[in-house]
Amino acid sequence: MTESVLHQQMNSEVEVSKAKTSIRRLVWKIVLATLILMAIGSATRVMNAGLACPDWPLCYGELVPTSKMNLQVFLEWFHRLDAALIGLSALALAGLSWWHRRSLPSWLPWASTFALGLIFFQGVLGGLTVTELLRFDIVTAHLGTALLFFTTLLVIGTALTPYQGNGNVGKLPIVAGGAAVLVYLQSLLGALVGSQWALHQCLAGQELCGVMYSHIAGVAPPTLATLAVVFLSWRKPALHPALRQLASFAGGLLVLQIVLGVATFRLHLQVEPLTVAHQAVGAALLGSLVAFTVLALRDQAQANDIKSFSNKELVQT
Protein backbone atom coordinates (compact mmCIF):
# COMPACT_ATOMS: atom_id res chain seq x y z
CA MET A 1 0.00 0.00 0.00
CA THR A 2 1.49 3.33 -1.09
CA GLU A 3 1.96 6.31 1.22
CA SER A 4 -0.70 8.36 -0.62
CA VAL A 5 -3.30 5.61 -0.19
CA LEU A 6 -2.50 5.38 3.53
CA HIS A 7 -2.79 9.15 3.83
CA GLN A 8 -6.21 9.14 2.11
CA GLN A 9 -7.41 6.31 4.36
CA MET A 10 -6.30 8.18 7.48
CA ASN A 11 -8.05 11.36 6.30
CA SER A 12 -11.22 9.39 5.63
CA GLU A 13 -11.16 7.88 9.14
CA VAL A 14 -10.63 11.33 10.65
CA GLU A 15 -13.63 12.71 8.70
CA VAL A 16 -15.82 9.81 9.87
CA SER A 17 -14.76 10.39 13.48
CA LYS A 18 -15.43 14.14 13.25
CA ALA A 19 -18.85 13.63 11.69
CA LYS A 20 -19.88 11.12 14.35
CA THR A 21 -18.58 13.30 17.17
CA SER A 22 -20.31 16.47 15.97
CA ILE A 23 -23.63 14.69 15.43
CA ARG A 24 -23.40 12.87 18.77
CA ARG A 25 -22.80 16.15 20.59
CA LEU A 26 -25.74 17.77 18.79
CA VAL A 27 -28.00 14.85 19.69
CA TRP A 28 -27.15 15.03 23.41
CA LYS A 29 -27.76 18.78 23.42
CA ILE A 30 -31.22 18.22 21.91
CA VAL A 31 -31.89 15.47 24.47
CA LEU A 32 -31.17 17.89 27.33
CA ALA A 33 -33.22 20.65 25.71
CA THR A 34 -36.14 18.25 25.24
CA LEU A 35 -36.05 17.20 28.89
CA ILE A 36 -36.12 20.88 29.89
CA LEU A 37 -38.94 21.51 27.41
CA MET A 38 -41.07 18.77 28.96
CA ALA A 39 -40.47 20.21 32.43
CA ILE A 40 -41.49 23.67 31.18
CA GLY A 41 -44.57 22.13 29.56
CA SER A 42 -45.50 20.53 32.88
CA ALA A 43 -45.02 23.85 34.66
CA THR A 44 -47.20 25.53 32.04
CA ARG A 45 -49.99 23.05 32.72
CA VAL A 46 -49.90 23.13 36.54
CA MET A 47 -49.72 26.95 36.52
CA ASN A 48 -52.83 27.07 34.29
CA ALA A 49 -50.78 28.83 31.62
CA GLY A 50 -51.69 26.57 28.70
CA LEU A 51 -53.96 29.24 27.22
CA ALA A 52 -51.98 32.24 28.44
CA CYS A 53 -51.27 32.95 24.77
CA PRO A 54 -54.74 32.73 23.20
CA ASP A 55 -53.45 32.51 19.61
CA TRP A 56 -50.90 30.35 17.81
CA PRO A 57 -48.12 30.39 16.64
CA LEU A 58 -47.77 34.03 17.76
CA CYS A 59 -48.69 35.22 21.24
CA TYR A 60 -51.23 38.06 21.29
CA GLY A 61 -50.32 38.57 17.66
CA GLU A 62 -46.67 39.28 18.52
CA LEU A 63 -43.43 37.37 18.34
CA VAL A 64 -42.52 38.65 21.83
CA PRO A 65 -45.61 39.87 23.74
CA THR A 66 -43.79 42.40 25.93
CA SER A 67 -46.93 44.39 26.77
CA LYS A 68 -48.79 41.28 28.02
CA MET A 69 -45.87 39.57 29.72
CA ASN A 70 -46.45 37.99 33.14
CA LEU A 71 -45.43 34.64 34.66
CA GLN A 72 -48.12 32.64 32.87
CA VAL A 73 -47.58 34.30 29.50
CA PHE A 74 -43.82 33.89 29.89
CA LEU A 75 -44.15 30.15 30.59
CA GLU A 76 -46.30 29.55 27.51
CA TRP A 77 -44.20 31.85 25.31
CA PHE A 78 -40.89 30.33 26.48
CA HIS A 79 -42.30 26.83 26.01
CA ARG A 80 -43.00 27.69 22.36
CA LEU A 81 -39.59 29.31 21.93
CA ASP A 82 -37.76 26.25 23.28
CA ALA A 83 -39.87 23.99 21.05
CA ALA A 84 -39.00 26.10 18.00
CA LEU A 85 -35.28 25.92 18.80
CA ILE A 86 -35.49 22.15 19.22
CA GLY A 87 -37.30 21.94 15.89
CA LEU A 88 -34.50 23.85 14.16
CA SER A 89 -31.94 21.61 15.87
CA ALA A 90 -33.78 18.50 14.69
CA LEU A 91 -33.77 19.92 11.16
CA ALA A 92 -30.01 20.51 11.43
CA LEU A 93 -29.52 16.95 12.73
CA ALA A 94 -31.40 15.45 9.77
CA GLY A 95 -29.54 17.66 7.32
CA LEU A 96 -26.11 16.81 8.73
CA SER A 97 -26.96 13.11 8.84
CA TRP A 98 -27.87 13.02 5.17
CA TRP A 99 -24.94 15.26 4.17
CA HIS A 100 -22.43 12.96 5.90
CA ARG A 101 -24.36 9.75 5.20
CA ARG A 102 -21.37 8.06 3.55
CA SER A 103 -19.35 8.53 6.74
CA LEU A 104 -22.09 7.44 9.14
CA PRO A 105 -24.05 4.27 9.96
CA SER A 106 -26.69 3.65 7.29
CA TRP A 107 -29.53 3.80 9.84
CA LEU A 108 -28.66 7.27 11.16
CA PRO A 109 -30.13 9.46 8.37
CA TRP A 110 -33.41 7.56 8.56
CA ALA A 111 -33.52 7.74 12.37
CA SER A 112 -32.85 11.49 12.31
CA THR A 113 -35.56 11.93 9.67
CA PHE A 114 -37.99 10.01 11.87
CA ALA A 115 -37.10 12.33 14.78
CA LEU A 116 -37.71 15.34 12.54
CA GLY A 117 -41.12 13.94 11.58
CA LEU A 118 -41.97 13.52 15.25
CA ILE A 119 -41.05 17.11 16.08
CA PHE A 120 -43.13 18.36 13.16
CA PHE A 121 -46.11 16.33 14.38
CA GLN A 122 -45.43 17.62 17.89
CA GLY A 123 -45.65 21.18 16.61
CA VAL A 124 -49.04 20.44 15.05
CA LEU A 125 -50.26 18.98 18.35
CA GLY A 126 -48.91 22.01 20.17
CA GLY A 127 -51.00 24.30 18.00
CA LEU A 128 -54.08 22.10 18.47
CA THR A 129 -53.75 22.21 22.27
CA VAL A 130 -54.35 25.97 22.00
CA THR A 131 -56.95 26.06 19.25
CA GLU A 132 -58.87 23.13 20.79
CA LEU A 133 -58.70 24.71 24.27
CA LEU A 134 -56.51 22.07 25.96
CA ARG A 135 -58.61 19.07 24.92
CA PHE A 136 -57.40 16.21 27.11
CA ASP A 137 -56.71 13.67 24.33
CA ILE A 138 -54.61 16.19 22.38
CA VAL A 139 -52.69 17.20 25.51
CA THR A 140 -51.99 13.52 26.24
CA ALA A 141 -50.85 12.89 22.66
CA HIS A 142 -48.66 15.99 22.92
CA LEU A 143 -46.76 14.55 25.88
CA GLY A 144 -46.68 11.06 24.38
CA THR A 145 -45.09 12.37 21.18
CA ALA A 146 -42.59 14.43 23.17
CA LEU A 147 -41.52 11.31 25.10
CA LEU A 148 -41.24 9.33 21.86
CA PHE A 149 -39.07 12.07 20.35
CA PHE A 150 -36.98 12.10 23.54
CA THR A 151 -36.44 8.32 23.45
CA THR A 152 -35.63 8.38 19.72
CA LEU A 153 -32.86 10.88 20.35
CA LEU A 154 -31.62 8.81 23.28
CA VAL A 155 -31.42 5.73 21.06
CA ILE A 156 -29.41 7.70 18.48
CA GLY A 157 -27.09 9.27 21.04
CA THR A 158 -26.48 6.03 22.94
CA ALA A 159 -25.88 4.09 19.73
CA LEU A 160 -23.23 6.64 18.66
CA THR A 161 -21.48 6.72 22.06
CA PRO A 162 -18.21 4.74 22.15
CA TYR A 163 -18.78 1.48 24.00
CA GLN A 164 -17.07 -1.88 24.16
CA GLY A 165 -19.17 -4.55 25.83
CA ASN A 166 -18.08 -7.85 27.31
CA GLY A 167 -21.04 -10.09 26.41
CA ASN A 168 -22.39 -10.69 29.91
CA VAL A 169 -25.88 -9.24 29.58
CA GLY A 170 -28.04 -12.36 29.39
CA LYS A 171 -31.76 -11.46 29.29
CA LEU A 172 -31.17 -7.87 30.41
CA PRO A 173 -31.92 -6.27 26.99
CA ILE A 174 -35.41 -7.83 26.98
CA VAL A 175 -36.11 -7.00 30.64
CA ALA A 176 -34.90 -3.40 30.32
CA GLY A 177 -36.77 -2.87 27.06
CA GLY A 178 -39.96 -4.16 28.65
CA ALA A 179 -39.44 -1.87 31.65
CA ALA A 180 -39.00 1.12 29.32
CA VAL A 181 -42.26 0.32 27.51
CA LEU A 182 -44.12 0.01 30.83
CA VAL A 183 -42.73 3.33 32.08
CA TYR A 184 -43.79 4.99 28.82
CA LEU A 185 -47.34 3.63 29.14
CA GLN A 186 -47.49 4.72 32.78
CA SER A 187 -46.39 8.20 31.69
CA LEU A 188 -49.31 8.31 29.25
CA LEU A 189 -51.67 7.35 32.08
CA GLY A 190 -50.18 10.16 34.14
CA ALA A 191 -50.76 12.55 31.26
CA LEU A 192 -54.41 11.48 31.14
CA VAL A 193 -54.75 12.14 34.86
CA GLY A 194 -53.13 15.56 34.54
CA SER A 195 -54.90 16.68 31.37
CA GLN A 196 -58.31 15.90 32.88
CA TRP A 197 -57.41 17.12 36.38
CA ALA A 198 -58.66 13.71 37.48
CA LEU A 199 -57.28 13.95 41.03
CA HIS A 200 -59.07 17.22 41.70
CA GLN A 201 -62.30 15.97 40.11
CA CYS A 202 -62.21 12.71 42.07
CA LEU A 203 -61.58 14.41 45.41
CA ALA A 204 -64.16 17.12 44.75
CA GLY A 205 -67.03 15.13 43.28
CA GLN A 206 -66.05 11.47 42.83
CA GLU A 207 -65.64 11.98 39.07
CA LEU A 208 -62.87 10.45 36.94
CA CYS A 209 -61.75 8.35 39.91
CA GLY A 210 -61.26 5.41 37.55
CA VAL A 211 -58.67 7.38 35.59
CA MET A 212 -56.85 8.37 38.76
CA TYR A 213 -56.88 4.87 40.26
CA SER A 214 -55.69 3.33 36.99
CA HIS A 215 -52.58 5.50 37.23
CA ILE A 216 -52.05 4.50 40.85
CA ALA A 217 -52.51 0.79 40.09
CA GLY A 218 -50.32 1.18 37.01
CA VAL A 219 -47.33 1.96 39.22
CA ALA A 220 -46.83 -1.74 40.02
CA PRO A 221 -45.76 -3.19 36.59
CA PRO A 222 -43.06 -0.60 35.71
CA THR A 223 -41.81 -0.64 39.31
CA LEU A 224 -41.38 -4.41 39.34
CA ALA A 225 -39.79 -4.39 35.87
CA THR A 226 -37.30 -1.65 36.83
CA LEU A 227 -36.43 -3.44 40.08
CA ALA A 228 -35.83 -6.58 38.01
CA VAL A 229 -33.32 -4.66 35.88
CA VAL A 230 -31.53 -3.44 39.01
CA PHE A 231 -31.57 -6.89 40.66
CA LEU A 232 -30.36 -8.77 37.57
CA SER A 233 -27.63 -6.18 36.96
CA TRP A 234 -26.21 -6.59 40.42
CA ARG A 235 -26.46 -10.39 40.12
CA LYS A 236 -24.00 -10.27 37.22
CA PRO A 237 -20.53 -9.48 38.61
CA ALA A 238 -18.99 -9.39 35.10
CA LEU A 239 -21.51 -6.85 33.79
CA HIS A 240 -20.02 -3.76 32.14
CA PRO A 241 -19.63 -0.94 34.74
CA ALA A 242 -21.60 1.49 32.56
CA LEU A 243 -24.62 -0.83 32.59
CA ARG A 244 -24.40 -1.34 36.35
CA GLN A 245 -24.24 2.43 36.88
CA LEU A 246 -27.25 2.98 34.63
CA ALA A 247 -29.19 0.30 36.50
CA SER A 248 -28.37 1.91 39.85
CA PHE A 249 -29.34 5.32 38.46
CA ALA A 250 -32.67 3.94 37.25
CA GLY A 251 -33.28 2.40 40.67
CA GLY A 252 -32.60 5.72 42.39
CA LEU A 253 -34.91 7.55 40.00
CA LEU A 254 -37.62 4.96 40.62
CA VAL A 255 -37.50 5.53 44.38
CA LEU A 256 -37.52 9.31 43.90
CA GLN A 257 -40.44 9.05 41.46
CA ILE A 258 -42.52 7.03 43.91
CA VAL A 259 -41.79 9.51 46.72
CA LEU A 260 -42.77 12.43 44.47
CA GLY A 261 -45.92 10.63 43.35
CA VAL A 262 -47.04 10.00 46.93
CA ALA A 263 -46.24 13.59 47.89
CA THR A 264 -48.19 15.08 44.97
CA PHE A 265 -51.18 12.87 45.81
CA ARG A 266 -51.09 13.68 49.52
CA LEU A 267 -50.80 17.40 48.83
CA HIS A 268 -53.55 17.28 46.17
CA LEU A 269 -51.24 18.78 43.49
CA GLN A 270 -51.09 22.04 45.45
CA VAL A 271 -47.28 22.27 45.33
CA GLU A 272 -46.49 22.93 41.67
CA PRO A 273 -42.71 22.22 41.81
CA LEU A 274 -43.44 18.70 43.09
CA THR A 275 -45.78 18.01 40.17
CA VAL A 276 -43.22 19.33 37.67
CA ALA A 277 -40.46 17.26 39.30
CA HIS A 278 -42.70 14.16 39.17
CA GLN A 279 -43.00 14.40 35.39
CA ALA A 280 -39.34 15.33 34.85
CA VAL A 281 -38.09 12.41 36.95
CA GLY A 282 -40.46 10.07 35.10
CA ALA A 283 -38.95 11.18 31.79
CA ALA A 284 -35.44 10.73 33.19
CA LEU A 285 -36.34 7.21 34.40
CA LEU A 286 -37.63 6.35 30.94
CA GLY A 287 -34.44 7.76 29.41
CA SER A 288 -32.15 5.75 31.68
CA LEU A 289 -33.97 2.51 30.81
CA VAL A 290 -33.82 3.29 27.09
CA ALA A 291 -30.08 4.02 27.29
CA PHE A 292 -29.55 0.80 29.27
CA THR A 293 -31.47 -1.21 26.67
CA VAL A 294 -29.48 0.19 23.75
CA LEU A 295 -26.11 -0.43 25.44
CA ALA A 296 -27.17 -3.94 26.47
CA LEU A 297 -28.22 -4.72 22.90
CA ARG A 298 -24.87 -3.41 21.63
CA ASP A 299 -23.11 -5.55 24.22
CA GLN A 300 -25.05 -8.59 23.08
CA ALA A 301 -24.41 -7.88 19.38
CA GLN A 302 -20.68 -7.43 19.95
CA ALA A 303 -20.52 -10.73 21.83
CA ASN A 304 -22.37 -12.49 19.00
CA ASP A 305 -19.98 -11.01 16.43
CA ILE A 306 -16.97 -12.25 18.40
CA LYS A 307 -18.51 -15.72 18.75
CA SER A 308 -19.31 -15.84 15.02
CA PHE A 309 -15.77 -14.78 14.13
CA SER A 310 -14.30 -17.42 16.46
CA ASN A 311 -16.45 -20.14 14.89
CA LYS A 312 -15.27 -19.13 11.42
CA GLU A 313 -11.65 -19.27 12.57
CA LEU A 314 -12.19 -22.76 13.98
CA VAL A 315 -13.79 -23.94 10.73
CA GLN A 316 -10.93 -22.54 8.66
CA THR A 317 -8.31 -24.22 10.85
Stockholm file with secondary structure:
# STOCKHOLM 1.0

chainA/1-317         MTESVLHQQMNSEVEVSKAKTSIRRLVWKIVLATLILMAIGSATRVMNAGLACPDWPLCYGELVPTSKMNLQVFLEWFHRLDAALIGLSALALAGLSWWHRRSLPSWLPWASTFALGLIFFQGVLGGLTVTELLRFDIVTAHLGTALLFFTTLLVIGTALTPYQGNGNVGKLPIVAGGAAVLVYLQSLLGALVGSQWALHQCLAGQELCGVMYSHIAGVAPPTLATLAVVFLSWRKPALHPALRQLASFAGGLLVLQIVLGVATFRLHLQVEPLTVAHQAVGAALLGSLVAFTVLALRDQAQANDIKSFSNKELVQT
#=GR chainA/1-317 SS CCHHHHHHHHHHHHHHHHHHHHHHHHHHHHHHHHHHHHHHHHHHHHTTCTTSSCSSSSBTTBSSCGGGCSHHHHHHHHHHHHHHHHHHHHHHHHHHHHHTGGGSCTHHHHHHHHHHHHHHHHHHHHHHHHHTTSCHHHHHHHHHHHHHHHHHHHHHHHHHSCCCCCSCCTTHHHHHHHHHHHHHHHHHHHHHHHHTTHHHHHHHHSCSHHHHHHHHHTTHHHHHHHHHHHHHHHHCTTSCHHHHHHHHHHHHHHHHHHHHHHHHHHTTTCCHHHHHHHHHHHHHHHHHHHHHHHHHHHHHHHHHHHHHHHHHHHHHC
#=GC SS_cons         CCHHHHHHHHHHHHHHHHHHHHHHHHHHHHHHHHHHHHHHHHHHHHTTCTTSSCSSSSBTTBSSCGGGCSHHHHHHHHHHHHHHHHHHHHHHHHHHHHHTGGGSCTHHHHHHHHHHHHHHHHHHHHHHHHHTTSCHHHHHHHHHHHHHHHHHHHHHHHHHSCCCCCSCCTTHHHHHHHHHHHHHHHHHHHHHHHHTTHHHHHHHHSCSHHHHHHHHHTTHHHHHHHHHHHHHHHHCTTSCHHHHHHHHHHHHHHHHHHHHHHHHHHTTTCCHHHHHHHHHHHHHHHHHHHHHHHHHHHHHHHHHHHHHHHHHHHHHC
//
